[in-house]
Amino acid sequence: MRKYLVVCAATMLLCSLVHAQEAEDAGSGAVLSVIPRFDAGMLYDFDAKEASFSFGNTSLYTLFEGNISQNWSFSIANHWVGSDGWAGSAFGDAIATPTSDLYQLHLPLKGEGFNEGNFLDWAYLTFAPGDLSFTLGKQMLLVGGWEFDDYDFDVNPFNASLFWNSFTCYQWGLTAAWDLSESSTLSLQAACSPLNDALSYAAQWDGTYGPYSMKWSALAYPYSRGCNRILNTVFCLGNRLELGDVTLTLDYFNRCGDPNCLVPDIKGHTVNGSVLFAASDEWELGCKVSYNYADDMTPYDMLLTKFEGESFLMAGATATWSPADDISIQTNVGYSDGLGFALLGVKYNFEFNIF
């Protein structure tokens, strides 16, 4: 309850700051986006030889962001409504039961203090005086890799990795970023741990060098296993190559506390590869393959008990038609370790200029 009061108070403070700065700073402005998404389609369980209906990533989001002044900006994202997501599918007994029908993705372990599932994705304030910037509030952990770079409402969870579907990436914390050049940024972060009330620490390097872009990061956080206090690490290497109308992406996530897990035959890996082709101004075609290994020694993989000690393969294709800037229609077909899916989704972005 105290967290909700803090969020409300912070929102009111932001609004007050906005109105106070509006008269004296002509460069300020804010936009409220209301983003409904509706998915519908079929799932087929090849093991059980049964078909079922799915609402996919049907959801309702709001995004409120803007500039308070030349150096101050803010962003608040809410996930108000979500469909069943994975529940009722082949993955239903593998992922923890949601704590709230209003929040279906990125669920934490139950009863872990700061990390209850709720309607708030993020709410942060950024101060950027020149090449330095400081971001305070609930924000995404520094997890390199392009899979986490997309908004949740743009993602089909059936065609996302197990890591994306199980990792609690939104946490309260502080991030400092330094623009070393026009092409390179170094970020350091201290935030709540994804698993408990301790702190996590992360560093990330973002760079764009010609057609190649990178998001490389290292995240560390403690957790308790029996009487032992263990420091878990997550290494992420996100790589992207843009060749005209074709975009190639390769993400690698190493999810083990033991540095020896960098050896390929050891548990704890996620590899995502995708190709995106901009066929025209309105059409995008893409395909994606994700390989995961769920390890019982990796804390957040404990949620995925069905896949403990098993490899997991997902592959899918998408076609997106955007007849206007504020609407997109997408089809998704694919295979996820025994589960076939075919979904049609429509997303609309209602934008309102607040000031």
Secondary structure by P-SEA (a helix, b strand, c coil): caaaaaaaaaaaaaaaaaaaacccccccbbbbbbbbbbbbbbbbccccccccccccccbbbbbbcccccccccbbbbbbccccccccccccccccccccccccccccccccccccccccccccbbbbbcccbbbbbccccccccccccccccccccccccccccccccccccbbbbbbcccccbbbbbbccccccccbbbbbbbbbbbcccbbbbbbccccccccccbbbbbbbbbbbbbbbcccbbbbbbbbbbccccccccccccbbbbbbbbbbcccccbbbbbbbbbbbbbccccccccccccccbbbbbbbbbbbbcccccbbbbbbbbccccbbbbbbbbbbbbbbbcc
